[in-house]
Amino acid sequence: MLMTLMRRFSVRVRMVAAIVVVLVLLGMLGGTGAWGIYRLYDASLGLLEQGVVQETQSGIMATRLAEVAQGSLLLFVVAGLVTILVVAPLTWLNMRAICAPVREAKDYATAIAGGDLTQPIACQGRDEISELQEALGTMQTGLGGMVAQVRDASDSVAIASEEIALGNQDLATRTEQSVGNLQQSVASIAQLTESIQQTAQAAQRADELATHTAEAAVRGGEAVKDVVARMHAIAEAERRIGDIVGLIDDIAFQTNLLALNASVEAARAGGQGRGFAVVASEVRNLAGRSATAANEIKTLIRDSGETVAAGVSQAEATGTTIEEIVAGVQRVSGAISEISSTASEQSSGIEQVNHAVERIDRMIQQNAALVEQSAAAAASLHDQSSRLASVVHRFRLMETSQETPASRDAAPRRALPAHHQVEAHAAWA
């Protein structure tokens, strides 16, 4: 009760009061001693004034002085005992009132330093130590709130870093697979580029061959045209020869008539015309042979004309066919030229695609390296967050019904179902 009453005053007031009490008691003790000495001195003066110098009176004076000294000693002892009995309990109570709260404050501080934030800090009184305990309680409450928030945040960071690490691992695996697939695509595109280049070269060679073939066909067509022209010239010459043979046939016929007339005239002349008759007979025979030869020549010319006409028709048909072949070869040459040009463009395009794919391959490889670095950083973050969580979980907090904002935000993440985590990992992938 007395300690509780003392705790209602500050330590300074209690120390000042204790000093004042000690000074008062010392003053009382000094006053008591001075009062005894004064009485002894007064008694001595009284005896000296009476002028009594006898032995009896000296003995009485000694007795009185002894009584006064004994009374003074008794008063001094009583004052000392009263001082001790008053000062010692007050000092002990004051020491307890100071040391016990300080020890409690030390215990609270030790518990807080050890991570125990569950100890209730009771503040009694209005002195400096009570203010210290109140400050410790405020510090414990604030530290508990901060530790709770840090604990919730560390749990959220640990879960998020674990999800990030899993997502980065999955992303790294998929990136490696993409790199492998892209490298296969690069190899396939390289083979396709080589095939297209070979096709372009073959198309170019075919174009050259088609061009040479078209030129040869054109030359063949011109040769056929020349043959047709020569056939027409031969037909014209045969016609003229036929006309000449007809003329010879007419001459032979007229010669035969003249020979007949000469024979008739020779017969009329008798013996004088016998020689002329022989000549006329020979001329007649010659005219007959000429007519026969002319008929044979006509037959040969007619047969030759038919053959030449057939040759002309065949040559014209051959020329038409060769012209069609030339046109077809030219069309084939144009198509092959277009194929060659298209193949060249495709080769150039495929080469550009190959370069682009190679750049994409390099970029994906760089991304794979970045993903590996990110995965390593996420793993390191997860380890650090785990260590932070283990350090924060060493603090023991008081059970409260209030939730911090961080705990409300972190609670859904801690309660995340497994299939939602799988969906989150798939989203990362």
C-alpha positions in Angstrom: 0.0 0.0 0.0 2.8 2.4 1.0 4.8 1.4 -2.2 1.7 2.1 -4.3 1.4 5.4 -2.6 5.0 6.2 -3.2 4.7 5.2 -6.9 2.2 8.0 -7.2 5.1 10.5 -6.9 8.1 10.9 -9.1 11.5 9.6 -8.2 12.8 13.1 -7.9 10.1 14.1 -5.5 10.7 11.0 -3.4 14.4 11.6 -3.3 13.9 15.2 -2.3 11.5 14.1 0.4 13.9 11.5 1.7 16.7 14.1 1.8 14.4 16.6 3.6 13.4 13.9 6.2 17.0 13.0 6.8 18.0 16.7 7.2 15.0 17.2 9.6 16.0 14.2 11.7 19.6 15.3 11.7 18.5 18.8 12.7 16.4 17.3 15.5 19.3 15.2 16.6 21.6 18.2 16.6 19.1 20.3 18.4 18.7 17.6 21.1 22.4 17.5 21.6 22.7 21.3 21.7 19.8 21.4 24.2 21.6 19.0 26.5 24.8 20.9 26.3 23.0 24.1 26.8 21.3 22.7 30.0 24.7 21.5 31.2 26.3 24.9 30.5 23.4 26.7 32.2 23.7 24.5 35.3 27.4 25.2 35.5 26.8 28.9 35.3 24.2 28.7 38.0 26.6 27.0 40.3 29.3 29.4 39.7 27.1 32.4 40.4 26.1 31.0 43.8 29.8 30.9 44.7 29.5 27.6 46.2 32.9 25.9 46.3 32.4 23.4 48.9 32.9 19.7 48.3 29.3 18.8 49.0 28.1 21.3 46.6 30.8 20.1 44.1 29.5 16.6 44.5 26.0 17.8 43.9 27.2 19.7 40.9 28.9 16.6 39.5 25.8 14.6 40.1 23.7 17.1 38.3 26.2 17.3 35.5 26.1 13.5 35.2 22.4 13.5 35.2 22.3 16.2 32.5 24.9 14.3 30.4 23.0 11.1 30.9 19.8 12.8 29.8 21.5 14.3 26.8 23.0 11.0 25.9 19.6 9.3 26.2 18.0 12.0 24.1 20.7 11.6 21.5 20.3 7.8 21.4 16.5 8.2 21.2 16.9 10.7 18.4 19.4 8.4 16.6 17.1 5.4 16.9 14.1 7.5 15.7 16.3 8.6 12.8 17.3 5.1 11.9 13.8 3.7 12.4 12.3 6.4 10.1 15.1 6.8 7.5 15.9 3.1 7.0 12.4 1.9 6.2 11.8 4.9 4.0 15.1 4.3 2.2 14.3 0.5 1.8 10.8 1.2 0.5 12.1 3.9 -1.9 14.8 1.4 -3.1 12.1 -1.2 -3.7 9.8 1.3 -5.3 12.7 2.1 -7.7 14.5 -1.2 -8.2 11.5 -3.5 -8.6 10.0 -1.5 -11.5 13.4 -1.1 -13.0 13.9 -4.9 -12.8 10.5 -5.4 -14.3 11.4 -3.0 -17.1 14.7 -4.9 -17.6 12.8 -8.2 -17.8 10.3 -6.7 -20.3 13.2 -5.3 -22.4 15.0 -8.7 -22.2 11.8 -10.5 -23.3 11.4 -8.1 -26.2 15.0 -8.5 -27.2 14.4 -12.3 -27.2 11.4 -11.9 -29.5 8.7 -12.4 -26.8 6.1 -9.8 -27.4 3.4 -11.6 -25.4 4.3 -10.3 -22.0 1.6 -7.8 -20.7 3.3 -4.6 -19.4 1.4 -3.2 -16.4 1.9 0.5 -15.6 1.2 1.6 -12.0 1.9 5.0 -10.8 2.9 8.3 -12.3 6.6 8.3 -11.8 9.4 8.2 -14.3 9.7 4.4 -14.2 6.0 4.1 -14.9 6.5 6.4 -17.9 9.4 4.1 -18.9 7.1 1.0 -18.6 4.4 2.8 -20.5 6.9 3.6 -23.2 8.0 0.0 -23.3 4.4 -1.1 -23.6 3.9 1.3 -26.5 7.1 0.1 -28.1 6.0 -3.5 -27.7 2.6 -2.8 -29.2 4.1 -0.9 -32.2 6.8 -3.5 -32.6 4.2 -6.3 -32.5 2.2 -4.6 -35.2 5.2 -4.1 -37.3 6.4 -7.6 -36.8 2.9 -8.9 -37.7 3.0 -6.9 -40.9 6.5 -7.9 -41.7 5.6 -11.6 -41.0 2.6 -11.4 -43.3 4.6 -9.6 -45.9 7.4 -12.1 -45.7 5.0 -15.0 -46.0 3.4 -13.3 -49.1 6.9 -12.6 -50.5 7.9 -16.2 -49.9 4.8 -17.6 -51.6 5.2 -15.1 -54.5 8.9 -15.8 -54.9 8.2 -19.6 -54.9 5.5 -19.1 -57.6 8.0 -16.9 -59.5 10.7 -19.5 -59.2 8.4 -22.3 -60.4 7.2 -20.1 -63.2 10.7 -19.2 -64.2 11.8 -22.8 -64.1 8.8 -23.7 -66.3 9.6 -20.8 -68.6 13.2 -21.8 -68.8 12.2 -25.3 -69.7 9.9 -24.1 -72.4 12.5 -21.6 -73.6 15.0 -24.4 -74.0 12.4 -26.4 -75.9 11.7 -23.4 -78.1 15.4 -23.0 -78.7 15.7 -26.6 -79.7 12.7 -26.4 -82.0 13.9 -23.1 -83.5 17.3 -24.6 -84.2 15.6 -27.5 -85.9 13.6 -25.0 -87.9 16.8 -23.1 -88.8 18.4 -26.4 -90.0 15.2 -27.2 -92.0 15.1 -23.7 -93.5 18.8 -24.0 -94.4 18.1 -27.2 -96.2 15.1 -25.6 -97.9 17.2 -22.7 -98.9 19.8 -25.0 -100.4 17.1 -27.0 -102.2 15.5 -23.7 -103.6 18.9 -22.5 -104.7 19.5 -25.8 -106.5 16.0 -25.5 -108.0 16.7 -22.0 -109.1 20.0 -23.1 -110.7 18.3 -26.0 -112.4 15.5 -23.7 -113.6 18.1 -21.3 -114.9 19.9 -24.1 -116.7 16.5 -25.3 -118.1 15.8 -21.7 -119.2 19.1 -21.6 -121.0 18.4 -25.0 -122.6 14.9 -23.9 -123.6 16.3 -20.7 -125.0 18.8 -22.7 -127.1 16.1 -25.1 -128.1 13.8 -22.2 -129.1 16.6 -20.7 -131.1 17.3 -24.1 -132.8 13.6 -24.5 -133.4 13.5 -21.0 -135.0 16.4 -21.9 -137.2 14.7 -25.2 -138.1 11.5 -23.3 -138.9 13.5 -20.9 -141.1 15.2 -23.9 -142.8 11.8 -25.5 -143.4 10.5 -22.2 -144.8 13.5 -22.2 -147.1 12.8 -25.8 -148.1 9.2 -24.9 -148.8 10.3 -22.0 -150.9 12.7 -24.2 -152.8 9.9 -26.8 -153.2 7.7 -24.1 -154.7 10.6 -23.1 -157.0 11.1 -26.7 -158.0 7.3 -26.9 -158.7 7.5 -23.8 -160.7 10.5 -25.2 -162.7 8.6 -28.4 -163.3 5.7 -26.4 -164.6 7.9 -24.6 -166.9 9.6 -27.9 -168.0 6.1 -29.3 -168.6 5.3 -26.3 -170.8 8.6 -26.9 -172.7 7.8 -30.6 -173.0 4.4 -29.8 -174.3 6.0 -27.5 -176.8 8.4 -30.3 -177.8 5.4 -32.6 -178.1 3.6 -30.1 -180.4 6.8 -29.8 -182.4 7.1 -33.6 -182.7 3.5 -33.8 -183.8 3.9 -31.1 -186.4 7.2 -32.8 -187.5 5.3 -36.1 -187.9 2.7 -34.3 -190.0 5.4 -32.7 -192.1 7.1 -36.1 -192.5 3.8 -37.6 -193.6 3.3 -34.8 -196.1 6.9 -35.3 -197.3 6.3 -39.1 -197.8 3.2 -38.4 -199.8 5.0 -35.9 -202.0 7.9 -38.3 -202.4 5.5 -41.0 -203.4 4.1 -38.7 -206.0 7.6 -37.9 -207.3 8.4 -41.5 -207.9 12.0 -42.5 -208.4 13.2 -39.0 -208.0 11.6 -38.6 -204.6 12.9 -41.9 -203.2 15.8 -40.3 -201.2 13.5 -37.7 -199.9 11.1 -40.4 -198.8 13.9 -42.1 -196.8 14.7 -38.8 -195.1 11.0 -38.2 -194.4 10.7 -41.7 -193.0 13.7 -41.0 -190.7 12.3 -37.7 -189.7 9.0 -39.3 -189.0 10.7 -42.0 -186.8 12.6 -39.2 -185.0 9.4 -37.3 -184.5 7.7 -40.5 -183.1 10.6 -41.1 -180.7 10.5 -37.4 -179.7 6.8 -37.7 -179.0 7.4 -40.9 -177.0 10.2 -39.2 -175.0 8.1 -36.2 -174.5 5.2 -38.3 -173.2 7.6 -40.1 -170.8 9.0 -36.8 -169.7 5.4 -35.6 -169.1 4.7 -38.7 -167.0 7.9 -38.1 -165.0 7.2 -34.4 -164.6 3.6 -35.2 -163.5 4.9 -37.8 -161.0 7.6 -35.4 -159.8 5.1 -32.6 -159.5 2.8 -34.8 -157.4 5.8 -35.7 -155.2 6.9 -32.1 -155.0 3.4 -31.0 -154.1 3.2 -33.7 -151.4 6.7 -32.5 -150.2 5.5 -28.9 -150.2 2.4 -29.8 -148.2 4.5 -31.9 -145.8 7.1 -29.1 -145.6 4.4 -26.6 -144.9 2.9 -28.9 -142.3 6.3 -29.4 -140.8 6.8 -25.6 -140.8 3.5 -25.1 -139.0 4.5 -27.8 -136.5 7.9 -26.2 -136.0 6.2 -22.8 -135.5 3.9 -24.4 -132.9 7.0 -26.0 -131.4 8.8 -22.7 -131.4 5.8 -21.0 -129.8 5.5 -23.8 -127.2 9.3 -23.7 -126.5 9.0 -19.9 -126.1 6.1 -20.4 -123.7 8.1 -23.1 -121.9 11.1 -20.8 -121.8 9.0 -18.0 -120.5 7.5 -20.3 -117.8 10.9 -21.6 -116.9 12.2 -18.0 -116.8 9.3 -17.1 -114.4 10.1 -20.2 -112.4 13.7 -19.2 -112.2 12.9 -15.7 -111.3 10.4 -16.9 -108.7 12.9 -19.4 -107.4 15.5 -16.6 -107.1 13.0 -14.5 -105.2 12.1 -17.4 -103.0 15.7 -18.1 -102.4 16.3 -14.5 -101.5 13.2 -14.5 -99.3 14.1 -17.8 -97.7 17.6 -16.4 -97.1 16.1 -13.3 -95.4 13.8 -15.6 -93.4 16.9 -17.7 -92.4 18.7 -14.5 -91.3 15.6 -13.4 -89.4 15.3 -16.9 -87.8 18.9 -16.8 -86.8 18.4 -13.4 -85.2 15.4 -14.8 -83.4 17.5 -17.8 -82.4 20.1 -15.5 -80.9 17.4 -13.4 -79.2 15.8 -16.6 -77.8 19.2 -17.8 -76.5 19.7 -14.4 -74.9 16.2 -14.6 -73.4 17.0 -18.1 -72.2 20.1 -16.8 -70.5 18.0 -13.9 -69.0 15.4 -16.5 -67.9 18.1 -18.6 -66.2 19.4 -15.5 -64.5 15.8 -14.5 -63.4 15.3 -18.1 -62.2 18.5 -17.9 -60.2 17.4 -14.5 -58.8 14.0 -15.8 -58.0 15.5 -18.8 -56.2 17.8 -16.5 -54.3 14.8 -14.2 -53.4 12.9 -17.3 -52.3 15.8 -18.4 -50.0 16.2 -14.9 -48.6 12.4 -14.5 -48.0 12.4 -18.0 -46.3 15.3 -16.8 -44.0 13.4 -13.6 -43.4 10.2 -15.5 -42.6 12.1 -17.8 -40.2 13.7 -14.8 -38.5 10.4 -13.0 -38.2 8.6 -16.1 -37.0 10.9 -16.2 -34.0 8.8 -13.3 -32.5 5.9 -14.4 -30.4 2.9 -12.1 -30.7 -0.1 -11.5 -28.5 -3.4 -13.0 -29.9 -5.5 -10.1 -31.1 -8.8 -10.0 -33.0 -7.6 -7.3 -35.3 -5.9 -8.0 -38.6 -3.3 -5.9 -40.2 -3.8 -4.8 -43.8 -0.8 -6.9 -44.8 -2.3 -10.0 -43.2 -5.6 -9.4 -45.0 -3.7 -9.1 -48.3 -1.5 -12.1 -47.5 -4.3 -14.4 -46.3 -5.7 -15.1 -49.7 -2.2 -16.0 -51.0 -1.6 -18.3 -48.1 -5.0 -19.9 -48.7 -4.5 -20.3 -52.5 -5.7 -23.7 -53.5 -3.5 -26.1 -55.3 -5.4 -25.9 -58.7 -5.2 -22.1 -58.6 -1.4 -22.4 -58.0 -1.3 -24.7 -61.0 -3.2 -22.2 -63.1 -0.8 -19.5 -61.9 2.1 -21.6 -62.9 0.5 -22.3 -66.3 0.0 -18.5 -66.7 3.7 -18.0 -66.1 4.4 -20.7 -68.7 
